[in-house]
Amino acid sequence: AQSRCAFDSGVMARVWMHNGFLMLEGEKMSKSLGNFVTIRELLNDWPGEVLRLAMLSTHYRQPINWTRQGIGFAAKTLDKWYGIIGDEPAQGAGEGENPFEAEIAERLGDDLNSPSAITHLHHLAEVAEDVDTSSALKRRFKAAANLMGLLQETESEWRARQAEDAAVDAVMVEELIAARNAARKGRDFAAADHIREQLAAKGVVLMDNKDGTTSWEVAR
């Protein structure tokens, strides 16, 4: 009522949604206890997509237990998903029907069941990760994730920002990965292992994908 008067609006909202308590490491978040953290503070350490995935992993009716472990799991999930889609663009609206999007929308239409939608995204990621998967399926997967505000960047953009945050030279990493791939192709596994160790010492973790490509992430 106060908002309607303040902004001279007859209707402010037609739907009211009551969410569960916000917990921090198992305890109710409270200013009086001093155990609260703001989104602005979290954004200093984590990309917005990581926080979004962590929050949407719990149904809005249930208490959200905000833990560093949960945020870390969300970050690793997005690292994996970006490794799957690479730099493929999302399927556009004019490119035909996308059943992946419809399946996610159906779950969100069921009382905003975001945990169910995310569980299904994990399944779609497995489908898109298959070595024989065409780029069309990866683009469908990305479009479906976009419905939830996820995978809005390319893998290159995602990795570059990670590297920038951790003061890692992304160009150097890609050059070393190319050298490692050449060593593996020439069956010089000692050299390949040495390059992996070099990158690990710089805080870079390599992931060899099913399709023969290599993705990387900055260890947290």
Rosetta blueprint (number, residue, H / E / L):
1 A L
2 Q H
3 S H
4 R H
5 C H
6 A H
7 F L
8 D L
9 S L
10 G L
11 V L
12 M L
13 A L
14 R L
15 V L
16 W L
17 M L
18 H L
19 N L
20 G L
21 F L
22 L E
23 M E
24 L E
25 E L
26 G L
27 E E
28 K E
29 M L
30 S L
31 K L
32 S L
33 L L
34 G L
35 N L
36 F L
37 V L
38 T L
39 I H
40 R H
41 E H
42 L H
43 L L
44 N L
45 D L
46 W L
47 P L
48 G H
49 E H
50 V H
51 L H
52 R H
53 L H
54 A H
55 M H
56 L H
57 S L
58 T L
59 H L
60 Y L
61 R L
62 Q L
63 P L
64 I E
65 N E
66 W E
67 T L
68 R H
69 Q H
70 G H
71 I H
72 G H
73 F H
74 A H
75 A H
76 K H
77 T H
78 L H
79 D H
80 K H
81 W H
82 Y H
83 G H
84 I H
85 I H
86 G L
87 D L
88 E L
89 P L
90 A L
91 Q L
92 G L
93 A L
94 G L
95 E L
96 G L
97 E L
98 N L
99 P H
100 F H
101 E H
102 A H
103 E H
104 I H
105 A H
106 E H
107 R H
108 L H
109 G L
110 D L
111 D L
112 L L
113 N L
114 S H
115 P H
116 S H
117 A H
118 I H
119 T H
120 H H
121 L H
122 H H
123 H H
124 L H
125 A H
126 E H
127 V H
128 A H
129 E H
130 D L
131 V L
132 D L
133 T L
134 S L
135 S H
136 A H
137 L H
138 K H
139 R H
140 R H
141 F H
142 K H
143 A H
144 A H
145 A H
146 N H
147 L L
148 M L
149 G L
150 L L
151 L L
152 Q L
153 E L
154 T L
155 E H
156 S H
157 E H
158 W H
159 R H
160 A H
161 R H
162 Q H
163 A H
164 E H
165 D H
166 A L
167 A L
168 V L
169 D L
170 A H
171 V H
172 M H
173 V H
174 E H
175 E H
176 L H
177 I H
178 A H
179 A H
180 R H
181 N H
182 A H
183 A H
184 R H
185 K H
186 G L
187 R L
188 D L
189 F H
190 A H
191 A H
192 A H
193 D H
194 H H
195 I H
196 R H
197 E H
198 Q H
199 L H
200 A H
201 A H
202 K L
203 G L
204 V E
205 V E
206 L E
207 M E
208 D E
209 N L
210 K L
211 D L
212 G L
213 T L
214 T E
215 S E
216 W E
217 E E
218 V E
219 A L
220 R L
